[in-house]
Amino acid sequence: MFRPLDRRTFLKAAGVSLALPLLETMNRPLAKAATDVPMRMVIVCNTLGLHKQALFPKTPGADYESTEYLEVLKDHRQDYTLFSGLSHEDQLGGLEPHTSEWSWLTAARNPGNSVFRNSISVDQVAAEKLGYVTRIPSVALGSRSKMSQSITRNGVMVPAENSPARLFTQLFLQGTPREVEQQKQNLDNGRSILDTLMSMTKGLDHRASSEDKEKLDEYFESVRKAEQDITEAQSWMDIPKPLVDKEPPEDIQEYTDIIGKTQLLMNMIPLIVQTDSSRVVTLMIHADHGTVKIEGVTEGHHDLSHHGKNPVKIAELKSIETKVVGCVDSLLTQLKDKNEAGGNLLDNTMVLFGSNLGNANNHNPSNLPIIFAGGGFDHGRFVAHDEDNNAPLCNLFLTMLNNMGIETDSFAQSTGALSW
């Protein structure tokens, strides 16, 4: 006789509980609902660019010749499209030459200028529209620091998580009942603090200047959004976390091991999307990893990116970038190896890998390296746009949003959805 399992069935050991994933023997309506597969968005940025002579073929189209970096991705040739000639306008300027990092997902103009104000990033548009349909609306990851490229509607950076171990605990380890209650209490405390802040600041509106009122309106909107987030987060506290057939990762403490750190974070992404813990993930591969822990590399990654066409430096730079591309290869492989709804996880996950710099040697933010994989698109070609008159990268962002069911006519500098 068929006896369905309880959806709240737990495995318990050593004071820690893990919830079982959705199985066929569980509640029938729930199992049926699980077949409605969502589309996901994953965006990875290598902030020091990619050496374009090792990436871009000379011939566009489906019959393009392989290159050093594309050879690393040879098993996925039909799973991605390579783009050249995409960028954002007005990304040069400011005292700091790497400020295009700040606006890579927003396309806000003139980053680094004294009056610069960032705008919402494409991943946060998606997260905002989807809301708490998943446990976490979006996950921002970073290879070293808390800096991310995810920006809220108010221009505030979403801190990156750079500890795979901490992220695994947050998403997949249920914790003891006492720990769960403490988390609930922390959320309640957050709400009470926000309530107090709102009551203390309401009187300011009558005495504030018009400019200050605008700032206060933004502040109040942020508080209201935070209150909504707390309410939504609380609703997930009693829902068991999914069980994954993986051991918790151990963080790498050596900051020069950019490849090891990046790979650990890449390994988390298939777990996140397959368990529907989030449908929006970004990963920023930072520039400040010093002399990278790779045999034969003798200088800092950032210094090597400014190679001045020195063949020795270029060779070391390519050693680093080849392994970074290897991490992307691993991510695509993991996504393809997981079955889902008659296909695989990559079919329902868009993966964009690229950079805010087209040529890191001179900080040029045009002709960006863009590899776009998965998502159910027709791939397997090299699409070359005009190198001197680039097409808007935002057009691809717009295509990604629409593919997630987030119907919108424009995003930042877009002129229309990108098709190929």
Secondary structure, DSSP 8 states (H G I E B T S, - for coil): ------TT-EEEETTEEEE----TTS-HHHHHHTTS---EEEEEEETT---GGGT--SS-BTT----HHHHHTGGGGGGEEEEESEE-SS---SSSTTGGGTTTTT--SSTTSTT------HHHHHHHHHGGGSSSS-EEEESSSS--S-B-TTS-B---B--HHHHHHHHH----HHHHHHHHHHHHHHHHHHHHHHHHHGGGGGT--HHHHHHHHHHHHHHHHHHHHHHHHHHHTTS-----SS--------TT-HHHHHHHHHHHHHHHHHTTS-SEEEEEE-S---B-SSTT--SBHHHHHS-TT-HHHHHHHHHHHHHHHHHHHHHHHHHHHSEETTEEGGGGEEEEEE-S-SBGGGTB-SS--EEEEETT----EEEE--SSS-EEHHHHHHHHHHHTT---S--TT-SS----
